[in-house]
């Protein structure tokens, strides 16, 4: 990705190129600062975090924005309703994705966001998710049995890290597991940045293929309701009129996609981090009681996305970190950058699997705090715990630097994790 | 004027400071030391507070009816 050829004006919402030789322009760094490298963050983030609370950046698309890098400010932007997500929908706002924001639960403001979230929130509480632990354990064991039976090498990402969350979300929604090759391909095309895909491809996946697929499942639920989450959403639509047909389809797509895509990539990346630093893996083999603390630390240090995403627009003039942000200006945040703020974390760049004080914001903060966080935690605990217990000798089959990484995806992830045992 | 008959309690061990309750109802909940606490523990009946309890991913919010002593939060 090049960042030098999209210079544009400072007006959010406009993509016009600046006049040649604009004297102000050279002072504003282009964003992204560079290509993502494994789970690392570009050193520029730490540099600008110490210089100022907010930094002006020239985004890949849509012009200039403020980038907040400190933990407290990131939390404020996430929680304060004067930073609107909905104001970005359908507009050419500063961003890194080629596609403009679509209207869904992730981009809605309250009260509309709350109306939809309420319909599914109870299915993802700690208590409800905890009841799924025995089944998640069973799935993890079966996947591992299958992998072990196939020889002494495998792809830990494809055969294990991806299949656990996919199987769980398919069972929650009662989506046929054998369809996963199909819907994963569409989701992967939809959730791209657009460097390697055309807008037409992205839109076809999101607005044609996935809705067609979901509509056919919804029709089946109408004919024969079950006790799955999709049936519950259909009932909320048909019996209580709590959401529109379009919202029902969008919501079910979002549940299927975010229900596995994020956790699968995080899990595979966590395994990459641990297996590429053998002493850390061994620490967890030797001290299984560290598992939950270690997972929180892995969540802290592993950026979910390659770059800052989910633009916010200030709805009024306000002050953030001592800086005036004017109404209509865009503010970017990157939770992973806040998660390495030395104001909050001791030795923030170090992986410390015993870290006790860890108020990370990997799941976000405020009204958009990850709906599936309890489920994600459960899956990470079951998947990593099972592997440490049953296959402590597993190791990377290639040098860590040869592990392939995905490109052009809104989520960071290894493209495969070759291992042997 | 509505009588103050409800009591809000946030379990400080269960709370993860996600900020959902505070984000939804800043007049009812605030964050202190990374955890949510009620702005006022004793309130007049307010259905929005029950919604906040339902939203909480960590089920950290309990609301009781002081006249009966019963919890008003649905068990999931």
Interface residues (C-beta under 8 A of the other chain):
Chain A: X75 X78 X79 X81 X110 X114 X117 X118 X121 X122 X124 X125 X126 X127 X128 X359 X363 X365 X366 X367 X369 X371 X373 X374
Chain B: X14 X17 X18 X19 X20 X22 X23 X24 X34 X51 X54 X55 X56 X57 X58 X59 X74 X76
